Amino acid sequence: MPTLNWIGKDKIINHHQEVPYKVLNHEYGFSENEKSKAPVASGNLIINGDNLEALKSLLPKYEGKVNCIYIDPPYNTGNESWVYNDNVNSPKIKKWLGKVVGKESEDLTRHDKWLCMMYPRIKLLHKLLAKDGFIFISLDDNEIHSLKFILNEIFGEKNFQAEIIVQSNKRGQTYKQLAKTHEYLICFSKTDKANINELPTDIGNYPYQDSIGKYSIRELRNRNPKFGRFNRPNLFFPIYINPNAPDDIGFCPLSLIKDEDFSIEVLPLNSQSEESCWRWGTKKVEENILFKNDMSSIFGRQKQDGNWGVYDKYRKGTVKAKTIWTETEMISEQGTSMLRNLGLAELFQFPKPVELIKRVLLLASDENSIVLDSFAGSGTTAHSVLELNKQDGGNRKFILIEMEDYAETITAERVKRVINGYADKEGTGGSFDYYTLGEPLFDENNNLNETVGIEKIREYVWFTETRISYTIQELASPFLGIYNDTSYYFIYEKDNLTTLDYESLAEYVQQKAERYIIYADNCLLPETFMRAKNIEFKKIPRDITRF
């Protein structure tokens, strides 16, 4: 598979592993007009902080659990004034720190900086995504080709789903020689186990109705010229129509057996009387003739030219999404108009339209999905989640990450107004917890940073061992939990060295298991005893895994 190289790539391939793990500090909870210091524990999060560090901080609870990721990163147009801030241990990259990325003619390494910024973030997003999950990324011509290279590298070329064209500006950018009217929405799945949803159709346009519901009709003959009696002989057979027993709208019953009632024979022939074939075999035809309540889901009907045709009732309420989205609700102006209604238009430029993200959610989430946006901007993703939940009664959760100062004044404020209602719009209801990035778990000497609190340390140790979420245990006990018949203990005291010996073993290890992993500062148990009892000692902090 072709790969892309750029200045600094060798230094950032594993940079996501070097990023310090920082804890998340809860600032407040918000629930329909009420703000409190206590968490509301709704599962909805807004995090203010560098998105690379924030993504790392989400791993203990969310690795492999996010169902849908949508991000709208800097397009790298040269007009955005974004700053490269990742502290990569390389003199070549360190000189970029804190500097605004300039225009093409002014900054010959702007593409390299963008790729160095995006690569470790996509690596962590990949870790957070569930096996059946999808990532959607909005972008334009400036970096779309480079982005696809690194997505192929991280997600795998076989997991590419689509490069959707979104008409974002109907008039076009007329200051260019060609009036550009579109952007891209690139989609990858985590694995080949992921199945994208179809979009709901407007069944209100179905012209017929019976006791089951509305439907349209389709000819049962296969219209694809590649298929016919010559290669599908089992799908070429006669179907017989009873013309003397039409229902109220002229639909006549069918049979696979000819008799004096079912006297009209119909073969799958095209308008030139050439042989094609049916879409169904005899078994399925018979099943649908005897559909339910003595009502057939297929029937015969006379055409305008006097010939007879066989049709089925089409009730499907969904359709495959297309790769070109030109609907008016997708254009960028809709996002600005929405912010204007929210009273925030003067504070944020170029927000994405709610209907764009809602379509992404319809394709890549279900009613209980976790949705992540690590370039949250004005909060359109949370707005979309809340609206869609209200529409279909879903319980989707959102996680927003925004590094800029407006995370509180714009991003979170928008979500509050959506929850409570704005202008003449009824509120969606809901709640969220607001977090900031706290201190790193390890200090500059790789010792545990005790100021973060013992519970955060225990949660981290449990996750590095099991890769599953931590259930809070009694703090007075070193017991962390049991997973895969292994019992985990973290014998730790803030101001004292701890020792694993016969006395501490008898005092603390009460849970029966096939195997025991015990953390402490020192161990005095003989190796032969530990092997016999299936005990593995891990030294604090040396043996605490860094990720």
C-alpha positions in Angstrom: 0.0 0.0 0.0 1.4 3.4 -0.9 2.3 5.6 2.1 2.9 9.3 2.6 6.1 10.8 4.1 6.5 14.3 5.4 8.9 16.3 7.7 8.5 15.0 11.2 6.6 11.8 10.5 9.2 9.5 12.1 9.0 11.6 15.3 5.2 11.5 15.7 4.3 7.9 14.7 4.3 6.9 18.4 3.8 10.4 19.9 0.4 9.4 21.2 2.2 7.0 23.6 4.5 9.8 24.8 1.6 12.2 25.6 1.3 12.4 29.4 -1.9 10.8 30.8 -3.8 13.6 32.6 -6.8 13.3 34.8 -10.1 15.0 34.1 -11.3 17.5 36.6 -15.1 17.9 37.0 -16.1 21.6 37.1 -19.9 21.4 37.1 -22.9 19.5 36.0 -25.8 21.1 34.1 -29.3 19.9 33.8 -32.2 22.0 32.4 -31.6 25.4 34.0 -29.6 24.0 36.9 -25.9 24.2 37.4 -24.3 22.3 40.3 -20.8 21.2 41.4 -22.0 17.7 41.7 -21.9 15.5 38.6 -25.2 14.9 36.9 -23.7 11.6 35.5 -25.7 11.7 32.3 -22.9 10.3 30.2 -22.7 13.6 28.2 -19.3 15.3 28.5 -17.8 18.6 27.5 -14.1 18.8 28.0 -12.0 22.0 27.8 -8.4 21.2 27.0 -5.9 20.1 24.4 -7.7 17.5 22.4 -4.6 15.2 22.2 -4.3 15.0 25.9 -8.0 14.9 26.4 -8.3 11.9 24.1 -5.6 10.1 26.1 -7.6 10.8 29.3 -10.7 9.2 27.8 -9.0 5.9 27.3 -9.6 4.2 30.7 -13.3 4.6 30.3 -14.0 4.7 26.6 -11.3 2.7 24.7 -13.2 0.6 22.1 -16.6 2.0 23.1 -17.2 5.0 20.9 -19.6 4.2 18.1 -19.5 7.3 16.0 -16.8 10.0 15.7 -17.3 13.2 13.8 -14.5 15.8 13.6 -14.2 19.1 11.7 -10.4 19.9 12.0 -8.6 22.9 10.6 -8.8 22.8 6.8 -5.3 24.3 6.6 -6.4 26.9 4.2 -3.7 29.4 5.4 -6.4 31.7 6.7 -7.3 30.0 9.9 -4.5 31.0 12.3 -4.3 27.6 13.9 -1.2 27.0 16.1 1.0 23.9 16.3 1.3 23.1 20.0 2.3 19.4 20.3 5.5 19.1 22.3 7.2 16.4 20.3 10.8 15.5 21.4 12.5 16.7 18.2 14.4 19.9 17.6 13.0 20.0 14.0 9.4 20.0 15.4 10.0 22.0 18.6 10.8 25.1 16.5 7.1 25.0 15.3 5.7 25.2 18.9 3.4 28.1 19.5 3.7 29.6 16.0 0.7 30.3 13.8 0.6 28.2 10.7 0.8 30.5 7.7 -0.2 30.6 4.1 1.3 28.5 1.4 3.7 31.2 0.2 4.7 32.1 3.7 5.0 28.7 5.4 6.5 26.0 3.3 6.0 23.4 6.0 2.3 24.1 6.8 1.3 20.7 5.3 3.9 18.9 7.4 2.7 20.7 10.5 -0.9 19.7 9.8 -0.1 16.1 9.3 2.1 16.0 12.5 -0.9 17.5 14.4 -3.5 15.1 12.9 -1.6 11.8 13.0 -1.4 11.2 16.8 -5.0 12.4 17.3 -6.3 9.9 14.7 -4.3 7.2 16.4 -6.1 7.9 19.6 -9.5 8.2 17.9 -8.8 4.8 16.3 -8.2 3.4 19.8 -11.4 4.9 21.2 -13.6 3.7 18.3 -15.7 0.5 18.8 -15.1 -2.4 16.4 -18.4 -1.6 14.7 -17.8 2.1 14.7 -17.3 4.8 12.1 -15.3 8.0 11.8 -16.4 10.9 9.6 -14.1 13.9 8.9 -15.1 17.1 7.2 -12.4 18.7 5.0 -11.8 20.5 1.7 -9.2 20.2 -1.1 -6.3 21.5 0.9 -5.6 18.3 2.9 -8.2 15.7 1.7 -5.6 13.7 -0.2 -3.1 13.7 2.6 -5.7 12.8 5.1 -6.8 9.7 3.1 -3.2 8.5 3.1 -2.9 8.6 6.9 -6.4 7.1 7.4 -5.4 4.2 5.1 -2.3 3.7 7.2 -4.1 3.8 10.6 -7.5 2.3 9.8 -6.6 0.1 6.8 -7.4 0.7 3.2 -10.1 -2.0 3.3 -12.0 0.0 5.9 -12.5 3.0 3.6 -16.2 3.5 3.1 -16.8 6.7 1.1 -15.6 10.2 0.2 -18.9 12.1 0.3 -19.3 15.3 -1.6 -21.3 17.9 0.4 -22.6 21.0 -1.4 -21.7 23.6 1.2 -22.1 26.7 -0.9 -24.7 26.9 -3.7 -23.3 30.1 -5.2 -19.7 28.9 -5.0 -16.6 30.8 -3.9 -16.6 33.2 -6.7 -13.2 34.8 -5.9 -11.6 31.6 -7.3 -11.2 30.9 -11.0 -13.7 28.1 -10.6 -16.5 28.7 -8.2 -16.0 25.9 -5.6 -19.3 24.8 -4.2 -18.4 21.7 -2.2 -16.5 20.1 0.7 -15.7 16.5 1.5 -16.9 14.1 4.3 -14.6 11.1 4.4 -15.7 8.0 6.2 -13.8 5.0 7.5 -15.0 2.1 9.6 -12.9 0.5 12.4 -13.3 -3.0 11.0 -15.2 -4.9 8.4 -17.7 -5.8 11.1 -19.2 -2.3 10.9 -22.5 -1.9 9.0 -23.6 1.5 8.0 -27.3 2.3 8.4 -29.7 3.3 5.6 -31.5 6.6 5.8 -35.3 6.8 6.5 -37.5 7.6 3.5 -40.7 9.6 3.5 -43.3 6.8 3.4 -45.9 9.6 3.3 -45.3 9.6 -0.5 -46.3 5.9 -0.8 -49.6 6.1 -2.8 -51.3 2.8 -1.6 -52.4 1.5 1.7 -53.8 -1.7 3.1 -54.3 -3.0 6.6 -50.6 -3.3 7.2 -49.7 0.2 6.1 -48.6 2.4 3.2 -46.7 1.0 0.2 -45.6 1.6 -3.3 -45.4 -1.0 -6.1 -42.5 -2.5 -8.1 -42.5 -4.8 -11.1 -41.3 -8.2 -10.1 -39.3 -8.6 -13.3 -35.6 -8.1 -12.9 -34.8 -5.0 -15.1 -31.0 -5.6 -15.1 -30.0 -6.7 -18.6 -27.1 -8.7 -17.2 -29.6 -11.2 -15.8 -32.0 -13.4 -17.7 -33.0 -16.9 -18.5 -29.6 -17.5 -20.0 -27.8 -17.3 -16.6 -30.7 -17.4 -14.1 -32.9 -20.3 -15.5 -34.3 -21.0 -12.0 -35.8 -17.4 -12.0 -37.6 -17.9 -15.3 -41.0 -19.5 -14.8 -44.7 -18.6 -15.5 -46.9 -16.9 -13.0 -50.7 -17.1 -13.5 -53.2 -14.3 -12.9 -56.9 -14.5 -12.1 -58.4 -11.5 -14.0 -61.9 -12.0 -12.7 -61.2 -11.3 -9.0 -59.7 -7.9 -8.8 -59.7 -6.0 -5.5 -61.0 -2.4 -5.0 -58.0 -0.9 -6.9 -57.7 -3.5 -9.6 -55.0 -5.7 -8.2 -55.6 -9.4 -9.2 -54.6 -12.5 -7.3 -51.8 -14.8 -8.5 -50.9 -18.5 -8.5 -48.1 -20.7 -9.7 -50.6 -23.3 -11.0 -52.7 -22.7 -14.0 -56.4 -23.5 -13.9 -59.7 -22.1 -15.2 -59.5 -19.1 -12.8 -55.8 -18.4 -13.0 -55.8 -18.4 -16.8 -53.5 -15.6 -17.8 -49.9 -16.7 -18.0 -47.1 -14.1 -17.4 -43.5 -14.7 -18.2 -40.6 -12.2 -17.3 -40.3 -10.6 -20.7 -39.1 -7.1 -21.4 -40.9 -4.6 -23.6 -39.2 -6.1 -26.7 -40.5 -9.6 -25.6 -37.0 -10.6 -24.8 -36.5 -13.1 -22.0 -35.2 -11.7 -18.6 -36.1 -13.3 -15.2 -38.0 -12.6 -12.0 -36.3 -11.1 -8.9 -37.6 -14.0 -6.8 -37.7 -17.7 -7.0 -40.8 -19.9 -6.8 -40.5 -20.5 -3.1 -40.5 -16.8 -2.3 -43.3 -16.1 -4.8 -45.4 -18.7 -3.1 -44.7 -17.4 0.4 -45.7 -13.9 -0.7 -48.9 -15.1 -2.4 -49.8 -16.4 1.0 -48.4 -13.5 2.9 -50.7 -12.9 6.0 -54.3 -12.7 6.8 -55.1 -14.2 3.4 -53.6 -11.1 1.9 -51.0 -11.4 -0.8 -48.0 -9.0 -1.0 -47.8 -9.6 -4.8 -50.4 -9.3 -7.4 -51.1 -8.9 -11.1 -52.2 -5.8 -12.9 -53.0 -4.9 -16.5 -50.6 -2.3 -18.1 -51.6 0.6 -20.3 -50.6 -1.4 -23.4 -53.0 -4.2 -22.5 -50.4 -6.7 -21.4 -50.2 -8.0 -17.8 -47.5 -7.6 -15.3 -46.6 -8.9 -11.8 -45.8 -6.5 -9.0 -44.9 -6.6 -5.3 -45.8 -4.2 -2.5 -42.8 -2.2 -1.5 -42.9 -1.1 2.2 -39.3 -0.5 3.0 -38.9 2.7 5.0 -35.1 3.2 4.4 -32.8 3.8 1.5 -29.0 3.7 1.0 -27.3 7.0 1.4 -25.8 8.5 -1.7 -22.3 10.0 -1.9 -23.4 13.4 -3.0 -25.4 15.6 -0.6 -26.9 18.6 -2.2 -29.9 19.4 0.0 -30.3 23.0 1.2 -30.1 22.0 4.8 -26.5 20.9 4.3 -25.1 24.2 3.2 -22.9 26.2 5.5 -25.3 29.1 5.8 -27.7 26.9 7.7 -25.1 26.5 10.5 -24.7 30.3 10.7 -28.4 30.8 10.7 -28.8 28.3 13.5 -26.2 30.1 15.6 -28.0 33.4 14.9 -31.2 31.9 16.3 -29.2 30.8 19.4 -27.9 34.3 19.8 -24.3 33.2 19.2 -23.6 34.1 15.6 -21.3 37.0 16.4 -19.0 34.8 18.4 -18.2 31.9 16.0 -17.7 31.6 12.3 -18.4 28.7 9.9 -20.3 26.3 12.2 -21.5 23.1 10.6 -25.2 22.6 10.0 -27.1 20.5 12.5 -28.8 18.5 9.7 -25.3 17.4 8.3 -24.3 15.9 11.7 -27.8 14.4 12.2 -27.4 12.6 8.9 -24.0 11.3 10.0 -25.6 10.1 13.2 -28.4 8.3 11.3 -25.8 6.5 9.3 -23.4 5.6 12.0 -25.2 5.4 15.3 -28.2 3.8 17.0 -30.3 5.0 19.9 -27.7 4.1 22.5 -24.5 5.1 20.8 -21.6 7.1 22.2 -20.7 10.0 19.8 -17.4 11.8 20.0 -16.3 15.1 18.5 -12.7 16.2 19.4 -12.8 19.4 17.4 -16.1 20.5 18.9 -16.2 24.2 17.9 -19.6 25.7 18.6 -21.1 22.4 19.7 -23.1 21.3 16.6 -22.5 17.7 17.3 -24.0 17.9 20.8 -26.9 19.9 19.4 -27.5 17.2 16.8 -27.4 14.4 19.3 -29.9 16.1 21.6 -32.3 16.9 18.7 -32.2 13.4 17.4 -32.7 11.9 20.8 -35.8 14.0 21.2 -37.1 13.0 17.8 -36.7 9.2 18.2 -36.6 8.8 22.0 -33.0 7.7 21.8 -30.4 7.7 24.5 -27.3 8.7 22.5 -24.4 10.2 24.5 -22.0 12.9 23.4 -18.4 13.7 24.3 -17.1 17.1 23.1 -13.5 18.3 23.3 -12.6 21.9 22.7 -9.2 23.4 23.5 -10.1 27.0 22.9 -11.2 29.4 25.7 -14.7 29.6 24.2 -15.4 26.0 25.3 -17.4 27.5 28.2 -18.8 30.6 26.6 -19.8 29.2 23.2 -19.6 25.4 23.1 -21.2 24.7 26.5 -23.4 27.7 26.3 -24.9 26.5 23.1 -25.7 23.1 24.6 -27.4 24.8 27.6 -29.6 26.8 25.3 -30.5 23.8 23.2 -31.4 21.8 26.4 -33.5 24.7 27.8 -35.0 26.1 24.6 -34.1 29.2 22.6 -36.0 31.8 20.6 -39.4 30.1 20.0 -37.8 26.6 19.9 -38.8 24.1 22.7 -35.8 22.7 24.6 -34.7 19.2 24.0 -34.1 18.4 27.7 -31.0 16.6 28.8 -27.8 17.3 30.8 -24.0 17.2 30.6 -20.9 17.4 32.8 -18.2 20.0 32.2 -14.6 19.0 32.7 -11.1 20.6 32.4 -7.8 18.8 31.9 -6.1 18.3 35.2 -2.6 17.3 36.2 -0.6 14.4 34.8 -0.7 11.0 36.7 3.1 10.8 36.7 5.5 13.6 37.5 8.7 14.5 35.6 10.6 11.7 37.5 8.0 9.1 36.5 6.7 8.9 40.1 3.0 8.9 40.9 1.6 12.4 41.2 -0.3 11.9 44.5 -2.1 15.2 44.1 -4.5 13.7 41.6 -6.1 11.5 44.2 -5.9 7.8 44.9 -9.1 7.0 43.1 -7.8 8.3 39.8 -4.6 6.2 40.3 -6.6 3.1 41.1 -8.8 3.6 38.0 -5.7 4.0 35.8 -4.0 0.8 37.1 -7.2 -1.2 36.7 -7.6 0.0 33.1 -4.0 -0.7 32.1 -4.4 -4.3 33.4 -7.9 -5.1 32.1 -8.8 -2.5 29.4 -12.3 -2.3 30.9 -14.0 0.5 32.9 -13.3 0.7 36.6 -16.1 0.1 39.1 -15.4 2.1 42.3 -14.4 -0.2 45.2 -14.0 0.6 48.9 -11.0 3.0 49.2 -9.8 1.5 52.5 -9.2 -1.8 50.7 -6.4 -2.4 48.2 -8.8 -4.7 46.2 -9.5 -3.3 42.7 -11.7 -6.1 41.3 -11.7 -9.5 39.5 -11.4 -9.9 35.8 -11.0 -13.1 33.8 -10.6 -15.0 37.1 -7.6 -12.7 38.1 -7.9 -10.7 41.3 -6.2 -7.3 41.3 -4.8 -5.4 44.4 -3.1 -2.1 44.7 -1.5 -1.8 48.2 -0.6 1.9 48.4 -0.3 4.6 51.0 0.4 8.2 50.2 3.0 8.8 52.9 4.4 5.3 53.6 6.1 2.6 51.6 4.0 -0.6 51.4 5.2 -4.2 51.5 3.7 -7.4 50.2 4.5 -10.0 52.9 2.6 -12.8 54.6 0.9 -10.4 57.0 -0.4 -8.1 54.3 -1.4 -11.0 52.2 -3.5 -12.4 55.0 -5.0 -9.0 55.8 -5.9 -7.8 52.3 -6.2 -10.7 49.9 -9.7 -12.0 50.6 -11.1 -12.6 47.1 -10.7 -16.1 45.8 -9.3 -16.3 42.2 -7.2 -18.5 39.9 -4.5 -15.8 39.8 -3.5 -12.7 41.8 -1.8 -9.5 40.6 -0.6 -7.4 43.5 1.0 -3.9 43.4 3.1 -2.6 46.3 6.3 -0.8 46.9 8.2 -3.9 48.0 7.8 -7.6 48.1 9.2 -10.0 50.8 7.4 -13.2 49.7 9.6 -16.0 48.4 9.3 -16.6 44.6 8.6 -20.3 45.1 5.6 -19.4 47.3 4.2 -16.9 44.8 4.5 -19.4 41.9 2.7 -22.0 43.9 -0.1 -19.5 44.8 -0.2 -17.9 41.3 0.8 -14.5 42.7 2.4 -11.9 40.5 4.0 -8.9 42.3 4.3 -5.6 40.5 6.4 -2.7 41.9 4.9 0.8 42.3 5.6 2.9 40.2 8.0 0.9 38.0 5.5 -1.7 36.8 2.5 0.6 36.2 2.0 0.5 32.5 2.3 3.7 30.5 0.1 4.1 27.5 
